[in-house]
Amino acid sequence: MCFACWNEAISESTWEMCLHGYRAQANSLRTIGLWKEPPPRPKAPWLAVFLTAFIVDLRSPDELSLFGDLERCVFWALNDSEQDPVCRIS
């Protein structure tokens, strides 16, 4: 799950949506030993990514690290574009 926000004006509400989605995975992530308390909200722009238990079960650790690389690249490509996206959730 990936949340990104470019606009500080909506950063707090977007962060709350992100936390809601992450906390909904708490039981599954605890079961497989991956639960961690979320950090405080950073200032925009920010990207927050968490893996679901389902995807962790299907991929090798090397493949999982590629997801993080891909998400960061896409986020910064969008952030550097001439468009000004306010918020994207995928």
ChimeraX attribute file (.defattr): number of C-alpha atoms within 10 A of each C-alpha:
attribute: neighborCount
match mode: 1-to-1
recipient: residues
	/A:1	13
	/A:2	18
	/A:3	21
	/A:4	25
	/A:5	24
	/A:6	20
	/A:7	17
	/A:8	15
	/A:9	11
	/A:10	13
	/A:11	21
	/A:12	16
	/A:13	11
	/A:14	20
	/A:15	20
	/A:16	12
	/A:17	14
	/A:18	20
	/A:19	18
	/A:20	11
	/A:21	15
	/A:22	22
	/A:23	16
	/A:24	11
	/A:25	16
	/A:26	16
	/A:27	13
	/A:28	15
	/A:29	19
	/A:30	12
	/A:31	10
	/A:32	11
	/A:33	10
	/A:34	15
	/A:35	16
	/A:36	11
	/A:37	9
	/A:38	12
	/A:39	8
	/A:40	7
	/A:41	14
	/A:42	13
	/A:43	12
	/A:44	15
	/A:45	16
	/A:46	19
	/A:47	18
	/A:48	20
	/A:49	16
	/A:50	16
	/A:51	16
	/A:52	16
	/A:53	18
	/A:54	10
	/A:55	10
	/A:56	15
	/A:57	10
	/A:58	10
	/A:59	11
	/A:60	10
	/A:61	10
	/A:62	8
	/A:63	11
	/A:64	14
	/A:65	11
	/A:66	11
	/A:67	13
	/A:68	14
	/A:69	10
	/A:70	10
	/A:71	18
	/A:72	18
	/A:73	12
	/A:74	11
	/A:75	19
	/A:76	13
	/A:77	11
	/A:78	15
	/A:79	18
	/A:80	10
	/A:81	9
	/A:82	8
	/A:83	8
	/A:84	11
	/A:85	13
	/A:86	15
	/A:87	14
	/A:88	14
	/A:89	13
	/A:90	7
